Amino acid sequence: MANDARVAIWSNVPGGAQLRISVTGTTSTSLVTAKALVLPGNGEKQRLTDTDLQPGPAAVSLVKSARRYTVLLDVVYTTDGTAEVTAEVVAGGNRIPPDGSADDHFESTLTGSKGQSLPVTFVVVMA
Amino acid sequence: MYSRIVTALLCLAFAAPLALAQETLEPCADSEGIQGCYERILQVMTPAAAKTADAAATETQLKAGVDEELKVAETGADSGGAATAATMNDLAQLLNALGLVSSGDGAEGSKLAVDLNFLLPVQDVDNHNAQLKGIINTEAEPLDQLVQAFGEDVRATRKDSLQKDIRAVGDAQLSFTWSLVNSRFGRDYSVLRKSIAPLNEGAVGRAYEAVTDESREAFGVLVEKAARAGLSTTAPISELSISDDEKKQYRADTFKAAVDRAEISKGIEAELDRTRMNRLADLVEQQPQLLFTLEHDFRDEIVGPETTKARVTWEFTRRNFGDFLRSKGKACADPGVADSTSAKYDTCVNALQSYMTAYGVDLEHQPRFKIEASFKRVDAVTYSFPDDGVDLALPKHDRWEVTVAAGRPLSSVTNGGRLDLQLSYDSNLDNDDTNKERVTASLTYTRRVGDMDLPFSIVYANKDEFLGEVDHQISMNFGLKFRQPKN
């Protein structure tokens, strides 16, 4: 179900899983862009550009040795608009639901105004 | 060095508001979980815009755009006052509106416009760069030349009789408009995204430079710590099986991590403001438009001959996004601007600041220009009423029409008045007496009072019959036109 959530946490995720993030929002009359910074607990940080994310999905391979991933996603509104942000963690072809969520993936609808930036944070803790 | 100075300034600019936010924000409550508290603080410090207000504004813009287009469709190029609407036509807002009804004033009849975009390929409709539209004149009248051909004693009777013979769709128009969309023309953000996204990414990156690695990762570290300790991040902190001191520490750490995260968003907004990137949309709204239109009038013979028209319209302003990229902002076209640590980002930002300082204050009040050329073919039509001695034959003829228009607000004050000049030339390609060469010009001053535009036009025509519906004729070639407020 769509909402305007800003955070999702996946804990106890097995190595080899994948985090997939998608953003949509740019239309002919509105411009919404996104950028994400992926910070592993152990390893090189990674940047996901608007081209990677929109429409996406941008995939981040999750390795056990990283211990955790902090993903800072920032949505920038060049015009008034609405961004749909979705994220899922997939292991062995199955989705792992975010902690405390009835859905098997994260989905958020973020309405912003011209010149605004809205943050979304994902944390993945490896098993 | 430069980036460090900017970073320091960003820190200073947001230190005070954030300190204030921390004072006024409710700390994490015992009943909240780590995730719940973090979520709440982000929602409070970086609230989303109201959806309902946004949707209502979009709807209003769409309706206004359609109304403007219908004004153009009804008045035509040779009527005074048309330039106001014609040079401010925003196709992007207009297109894809579902069928809407619009009533013109008594002189021009009532017209029903129906959006027929569902007949077009989905891609064209989604891109808002094409429109197929039907317009039905619900108050079609017999051709004036035909009515005048009857004797004066039977003219009114015959006109009423002819009027009854006109079908419900006896005066209809099918119109297809296509807008060229690329980096130079059109205002389609799905096309311009590739030019603007790297700038936004650079601004995001610059805001991150003001934040330490520790604060970027604070929430991830906190969540991992809880998860490794077997603690739920969604359960209330009060229910966690840890000491009170540890609970207090989790509440404090969660609060700080959320405020730090919101601080980054505020920093991005500050960078967008500093660099003027938050006004890029204003530049895009000034982009030139190149429109191609094909129209055909389907008419009962009594209403007049069928006509086919092909038209090219170029609407432009001097200062716009494309002009920026081609002049001062050449550096912004380099994908390297997405890297905030590169000199390319600063070069681009300096160019944007310079351009907006020079031209950005009054963008929406700059002069707008329109050049339009069209070719029209009017079919032949013959009328024969032997009992009334009427035998009227109107030959097929072709016309070239060229219109040049310019307009600008007279002041930057809202509703401060607007001046528009329009010059039209309508050729006589067939060189016959019934199709005279036309030259018309109009100078229109429009003042907005409340919700109404009140235009006042001085109209010139090379022949008095081409003056059209003027409210006061000054001489053979000059007239005054003003539209009374509608109730």
Interface residues (C-beta under 8 A of the other chain):
Chain A: D4 A5 R6 V7 I9 S11 N12 T26 T27 S28 T29 S30 L31 T33 K35 L37 L39 G41 T49 D50 T51 Q54 R67 R68 Y69 T70 L72 D74 V76 T78 T79 D80 T82 D99 G100 L110 T111 G112 S113 K114 G115 Q116 S117 L118 P119 T121 V123 V125
Chain B: G33 Q35 Y38 E39 L42 Q43 T46 A48 A49 A50 K51 D54 A57 T58 A92 Q93 D126 N127 H128 N129 D188 Y189 S190 V191 L192 R193 K194 I196 A197 P198 N200 E201 A203 V204 G205 Y208 D213 R216 E217 F219 G220 V221 V223 E224 A227 R228 S232 T233 T234 R261 A262 I264 S265 I268 E269 L272 D273 M277 N278 R279 L280 A281 V284 A338
